Amino acid sequence: MIMIRIESAKATDAPQIAKLIMQAMNYECCQYFVGDHYTLDDFERVMTALVERDDSQYSYLNTLLAVDDDGVVCGVCVSYDGARLHQLRQAFVHAMKACFDRDFSGMADETQAGELYIDSLAVDSRYRGQGIATLLLKATVQKAADMGLPAVGLLVDKGNPLAEKLYARVGFGYVDDNEWGGHPMRHLQMKC
């Protein structure tokens, strides 16, 4: 059995974080963001740059890593104070416009003040089924408590019942419906 530790990310972890964020988004959503004239590789380059920044919702500063004994990043959980969504989203909106000529300035809000929002949770496929997502979720709930936020929230794709089952097992419950990246989602929340 491998030993996993949870730690704060560094800017140098950006390439691994970006790849896992894209898994969390799902590749169909990633392609939606870049449009028909660009590739997932193009999106990955932009996401890596966004992770390296300190003013992006995808920033390494917002990221907890699950790391094995050999220092391999096995999973990520990107979360931030929902009250900062509009401020943090600007880097993404500007990057999508500058790199892909796509305007997402009118995107609906996926979170709000009063919750630590889990933007992205992903575990490398080679490490799934070992409780890593649960460890990351529990560490994120502790992060919210440390920040004085009363709840942790997330969106789960309505087409992903296995993920929703995991969240329910940890203690998340249904709040309302939402949409993100052109997909119908369920907003789940857990009180701290």
C-alpha positions as CSV (number, residue, x, y, z in Angstrom):
1,M,0.0,0.0,0.0
2,I,1.3,3.4,-0.9
3,M,1.6,6.2,1.6
4,I,0.0,9.5,0.5
5,R,0.6,12.9,2.0
6,I,-1.4,16.0,1.4
7,E,0.6,19.2,0.8
8,S,0.3,22.7,-0.7
9,A,1.3,23.0,-4.3
10,K,4.2,25.0,-5.7
11,A,4.4,26.8,-9.0
12,T,6.7,24.1,-10.3
13,D,3.9,21.6,-9.9
14,A,1.9,23.5,-12.6
15,P,2.2,20.9,-15.5
16,Q,0.9,18.0,-13.3
17,I,-1.9,20.2,-11.8
18,A,-3.0,21.4,-15.3
19,K,-3.3,17.9,-16.6
20,L,-5.4,16.8,-13.6
21,I,-7.6,19.9,-13.8
22,M,-8.3,19.0,-17.4
23,Q,-9.3,15.5,-16.3
24,A,-11.6,17.0,-13.7
25,M,-13.2,19.3,-16.3
26,N,-13.5,16.4,-18.7
27,Y,-11.9,16.8,-22.2
28,E,-15.3,17.6,-23.8
29,C,-15.5,20.7,-21.7
30,C,-11.9,21.6,-22.4
31,Q,-12.6,21.4,-26.1
32,Y,-15.7,23.6,-25.6
33,F,-13.5,26.3,-24.1
34,V,-11.0,26.4,-27.0
35,G,-13.5,26.0,-29.8
36,D,-13.1,24.1,-33.0
37,H,-9.8,25.6,-34.2
38,Y,-7.6,24.7,-31.3
39,T,-6.5,21.5,-29.6
40,L,-6.5,20.1,-26.1
41,D,-2.7,20.6,-26.1
42,D,-3.3,24.3,-26.7
43,F,-5.7,24.3,-23.7
44,E,-3.2,22.5,-21.6
45,R,-0.5,25.1,-22.3
46,V,-2.9,27.9,-21.2
47,M,-4.0,26.0,-18.1
48,T,-0.4,25.4,-17.1
49,A,0.2,29.2,-17.3
50,L,-2.9,29.9,-15.3
51,V,-1.8,27.4,-12.6
52,E,1.6,29.2,-12.4
53,R,-0.1,32.5,-11.7
54,D,-1.0,33.8,-8.2
55,D,-4.2,35.6,-9.3
56,S,-6.1,32.7,-11.1
57,Q,-8.8,30.5,-9.8
58,Y,-6.5,27.6,-10.9
59,S,-3.5,29.0,-9.2
60,Y,-1.1,26.6,-7.4
61,L,-1.8,28.8,-4.3
62,N,-5.4,27.4,-4.3
63,T,-4.2,23.8,-4.8
64,L,-3.7,20.9,-2.4
65,L,-1.8,17.9,-3.8
66,A,-1.8,14.2,-2.9
67,V,1.8,13.0,-3.2
68,D,3.1,9.5,-2.9
69,D,6.4,8.3,-1.3
70,D,8.3,9.0,-4.5
71,G,7.1,12.6,-4.8
72,V,4.6,11.7,-7.6
73,V,1.5,13.9,-7.7
74,C,-1.3,11.5,-7.5
75,G,-4.2,13.9,-7.2
76,V,-5.2,17.6,-6.8
77,C,-7.9,19.6,-5.2
78,V,-8.2,23.2,-6.4
79,S,-10.4,25.4,-4.1
80,Y,-10.9,29.0,-3.3
81,D,-13.2,31.4,-1.3
82,G,-16.4,31.7,-3.4
83,A,-16.5,35.4,-2.6
84,R,-13.4,35.8,-4.8
85,L,-14.8,34.1,-7.9
86,H,-15.2,37.2,-10.1
87,Q,-11.7,38.4,-9.2
88,L,-10.0,35.1,-9.7
89,R,-11.9,34.2,-12.9
90,Q,-10.5,37.3,-14.7
91,A,-7.3,35.5,-15.5
92,F,-9.2,32.7,-17.2
93,V,-11.5,35.0,-19.1
94,H,-8.6,37.1,-20.4
95,A,-6.6,34.0,-21.4
96,M,-9.5,32.4,-23.3
97,K,-10.0,35.7,-25.2
98,A,-6.3,36.3,-25.9
99,C,-5.4,32.8,-26.9
100,F,-8.6,31.4,-28.5
101,D,-10.7,34.5,-29.2
102,R,-13.4,33.1,-27.0
103,D,-15.4,35.4,-24.7
104,F,-16.5,33.8,-21.4
105,S,-17.0,37.0,-19.6
106,G,-20.7,36.2,-19.2
107,M,-20.3,32.8,-17.7
108,A,-22.8,32.0,-14.9
109,D,-21.4,31.9,-11.4
110,E,-20.6,28.4,-10.1
111,T,-20.2,29.5,-6.5
112,Q,-20.9,32.4,-4.1
113,A,-19.7,34.0,-0.9
114,G,-20.0,31.7,2.1
115,E,-18.4,28.6,0.7
116,L,-14.9,27.3,-0.1
117,Y,-15.5,26.2,-3.7
118,I,-13.9,23.1,-5.0
119,D,-13.2,24.0,-8.5
120,S,-11.4,20.9,-9.5
121,L,-10.8,17.5,-7.9
122,A,-9.0,14.8,-9.8
123,V,-6.9,11.7,-9.0
124,D,-4.5,10.2,-11.6
125,S,-6.1,7.1,-13.1
126,R,-3.2,4.9,-11.9
127,Y,-4.1,5.8,-8.3
128,R,-7.9,5.6,-8.2
129,G,-9.7,3.4,-5.8
130,Q,-7.2,4.0,-3.0
131,G,-9.1,6.7,-1.0
132,I,-7.0,9.6,-2.4
133,A,-10.0,11.7,-3.4
134,T,-11.5,11.2,0.1
135,L,-8.2,12.4,1.7
136,L,-8.2,15.5,-0.5
137,L,-11.8,16.3,0.3
138,K,-11.3,16.0,4.0
139,A,-8.2,18.2,3.8
140,T,-10.2,20.7,1.8
141,V,-13.0,20.7,4.5
142,Q,-10.3,21.4,7.1
143,K,-8.9,24.2,4.8
144,A,-12.4,25.8,4.8
145,A,-12.6,25.6,8.6
146,D,-9.2,27.1,8.9
147,M,-10.3,30.0,6.7
148,G,-13.5,30.5,8.8
149,L,-15.8,29.6,5.9
150,P,-19.0,27.8,7.0
151,A,-19.3,25.4,4.0
152,V,-17.5,23.7,1.2
153,G,-19.3,23.5,-2.2
154,L,-18.8,21.9,-5.6
155,L,-20.5,21.2,-8.9
156,V,-20.8,17.6,-10.1
157,D,-21.8,16.7,-13.6
158,K,-25.3,15.1,-13.6
159,G,-23.8,12.4,-15.9
160,N,-21.3,11.4,-13.2
161,P,-23.2,9.5,-10.5
162,L,-20.0,7.7,-9.2
163,A,-18.5,11.1,-8.3
164,E,-21.7,12.2,-6.7
165,K,-21.8,9.0,-4.6
166,L,-18.2,9.7,-3.4
167,Y,-19.2,13.3,-2.4
168,A,-22.3,12.0,-0.5
169,R,-20.2,9.4,1.3
170,V,-17.9,12.2,2.6
171,G,-20.9,14.3,3.7
172,F,-21.9,16.6,0.8
173,G,-25.6,17.1,0.1
174,Y,-27.6,18.5,-2.8
175,V,-28.3,22.3,-2.8
176,D,-29.6,23.1,-6.4
177,D,-29.0,22.7,-10.1
178,N,-26.4,24.6,-12.1
179,E,-24.6,24.5,-15.4
180,W,-20.9,24.8,-16.3
181,G,-19.0,24.4,-19.5
182,G,-22.2,23.6,-21.3
183,H,-23.1,20.7,-19.0
184,P,-25.9,20.3,-16.5
185,M,-24.5,20.1,-13.0
186,R,-25.7,19.6,-9.4
187,H,-24.4,22.0,-6.7
188,L,-23.5,20.0,-3.6
189,Q,-22.4,21.5,-0.3
190,M,-21.0,20.3,3.1
191,K,-21.3,22.4,6.2
192,C,-18.0,22.8,8.2
